[in-house]
Amino acid sequence: MKNTKAGFTILEILLVIAVLSIIASVSLPLFLGSVDKNRVDLATLTAVQYLRQAIARAEANDHDSAWGVKFLPGRIVMFQGDNYDARDAGFDRVTQVEGIDFAGDTLIIFPRISAELPDTATLHLRATANGQERKVVINPKGALTY
């Protein structure tokens, strides 16, 4: 009579666990890197969108005022006025951005009607977790490259 018990040996189970551990240890850094890249890309697109809206509102002389964008830790603020500190916060449009540091020109104000900057502005966005970085450049005429 044959003994036909079905099942796996402890060695087979340990071997499968070891293979899965190796796969997880290789793929986890790749996954986290892609998450940070997507976070920086999303923050870049949001920054560009806010800058374009501020330019359009300044050119349209919306509320007879200049429009600007302020990049703060954890958020982007589009505001009305020539001065961020003296603005009317009722016109603010705010978006939260997690895990992103801003550097460079973090306050950009477009004068009403012309919306022309006195000089080229450069904004740097960096993921706090792994240092993924993007750059947005606004020339004096308002053209954006990123």
C-alpha positions as CSV (number, residue, x, y, z in Angstrom):
1,M,0.0,0.0,0.0
2,K,1.3,3.4,-1.0
3,N,1.3,6.4,1.3
4,T,0.0,9.3,-0.8
5,K,-0.1,12.3,1.5
6,A,-0.4,15.6,-0.4
7,G,1.4,18.7,0.8
8,F,4.6,20.7,0.8
9,T,7.8,20.1,2.7
10,I,9.2,22.7,5.0
11,L,12.1,23.1,2.6
12,E,9.8,24.0,-0.3
13,I,8.0,26.5,1.8
14,L,11.2,28.2,3.0
15,L,12.5,28.3,-0.6
16,V,9.3,30.0,-1.8
17,I,9.5,32.5,1.1
18,A,13.2,33.3,0.2
19,V,12.4,33.9,-3.5
20,L,9.4,36.2,-2.6
21,S,11.7,38.1,-0.2
22,I,14.3,38.7,-2.9
23,I,11.6,39.9,-5.3
24,A,10.1,42.2,-2.7
25,S,13.6,43.7,-1.8
26,V,14.3,44.4,-5.4
27,S,10.9,45.9,-6.4
28,L,10.2,48.0,-3.3
29,P,12.9,50.7,-4.0
30,L,11.7,50.8,-7.6
31,F,8.1,51.3,-6.6
32,L,9.0,54.0,-4.0
33,G,11.1,55.8,-6.6
34,S,8.3,55.9,-9.0
35,V,5.9,57.2,-6.3
36,D,8.3,60.1,-5.6
37,K,8.8,60.8,-9.3
38,N,5.0,60.9,-9.7
39,R,4.7,63.2,-6.7
40,V,7.3,65.7,-8.2
41,D,5.6,65.5,-11.6
42,L,2.2,66.2,-10.1
43,A,3.5,69.2,-8.1
44,T,5.3,70.5,-11.2
45,L,2.1,70.3,-13.3
46,T,0.1,72.0,-10.5
47,A,2.7,74.8,-10.2
48,V,2.6,75.3,-14.0
49,Q,-1.2,75.4,-13.9
50,Y,-1.2,78.0,-11.2
51,L,1.4,80.1,-12.9
52,R,-0.5,80.0,-16.2
53,Q,-3.8,81.0,-14.4
54,A,-2.0,83.9,-12.6
55,I,-0.6,85.1,-16.0
56,A,-4.1,84.9,-17.6
57,R,-5.7,86.8,-14.7
58,A,-3.1,89.5,-14.7
59,E,-3.3,89.9,-18.5
60,A,-7.1,90.1,-18.2
61,N,-6.8,92.7,-15.4
62,D,-9.0,90.5,-13.3
63,H,-10.2,92.5,-10.3
64,D,-8.0,95.4,-11.5
65,S,-5.0,93.8,-9.9
66,A,-1.7,91.9,-10.3
67,W,-1.7,88.1,-9.6
68,G,1.0,86.0,-8.1
69,V,1.9,82.5,-7.0
70,K,3.6,81.7,-3.7
71,F,5.3,78.3,-3.1
72,L,5.3,77.4,0.6
73,P,6.3,74.2,2.4
74,G,3.4,71.8,1.7
75,R,1.3,74.1,-0.4
76,I,1.0,76.3,-3.5
77,V,-1.0,79.6,-3.2
78,M,-2.3,81.7,-6.1
79,F,-3.2,85.1,-4.9
80,Q,-4.5,88.5,-6.0
81,G,-2.3,91.6,-5.4
82,D,1.2,93.0,-5.6
83,N,2.2,91.7,-2.2
84,Y,1.7,88.3,-0.7
85,D,1.7,89.5,2.9
86,A,-0.9,92.3,2.2
87,R,-3.2,90.2,0.0
88,D,-6.9,89.6,0.3
89,A,-6.9,86.0,1.3
90,G,-10.5,85.7,0.1
91,F,-9.1,85.4,-3.5
92,D,-6.5,82.7,-2.6
93,R,-6.5,79.4,-4.4
94,V,-4.5,76.9,-2.4
95,T,-3.4,73.3,-3.2
96,Q,-1.7,71.1,-0.7
97,V,1.5,69.3,-2.0
98,E,3.0,66.7,0.3
99,G,6.6,65.6,0.3
100,I,7.9,68.5,-1.9
101,D,10.4,71.2,-1.1
102,F,10.5,74.4,-3.2
103,A,13.6,76.5,-3.8
104,G,14.6,79.3,-6.1
105,D,12.0,82.0,-7.0
106,T,9.2,80.9,-4.6
107,L,7.3,84.2,-5.0
108,I,6.3,85.2,-8.5
109,I,4.0,88.2,-9.1
110,F,2.7,89.1,-12.6
111,P,1.8,92.8,-13.0
112,R,-1.7,93.6,-14.3
113,I,-2.2,93.8,-18.0
114,S,1.4,93.1,-19.2
115,A,2.0,90.1,-16.9
116,E,5.7,90.6,-17.8
117,L,8.4,89.7,-15.2
118,P,11.4,91.9,-14.8
119,D,13.7,88.9,-15.2
120,T,13.6,85.2,-15.7
121,A,12.3,83.2,-12.7
122,T,13.3,79.7,-11.8
123,L,11.5,77.4,-9.4
124,H,13.1,74.1,-8.2
125,L,10.9,71.3,-6.9
126,R,12.4,68.4,-5.0
127,A,10.9,65.3,-3.4
128,T,11.9,65.2,0.3
129,A,12.2,61.4,0.4
130,N,14.7,60.7,-2.4
131,G,15.7,64.0,-4.0
132,Q,13.8,63.6,-7.3
133,E,14.0,67.1,-8.8
134,R,12.3,69.2,-11.5
135,K,12.8,72.8,-12.6
136,V,10.3,75.3,-13.9
137,V,11.6,78.4,-15.8
138,I,9.4,81.4,-16.5
139,N,10.9,83.9,-19.0
140,P,10.1,87.6,-18.7
141,K,7.3,87.3,-21.3
142,G,5.6,84.5,-19.3
143,A,6.6,81.5,-21.3
144,L,7.1,78.4,-19.2
145,T,9.5,75.5,-19.7
146,Y,9.6,72.5,-17.4
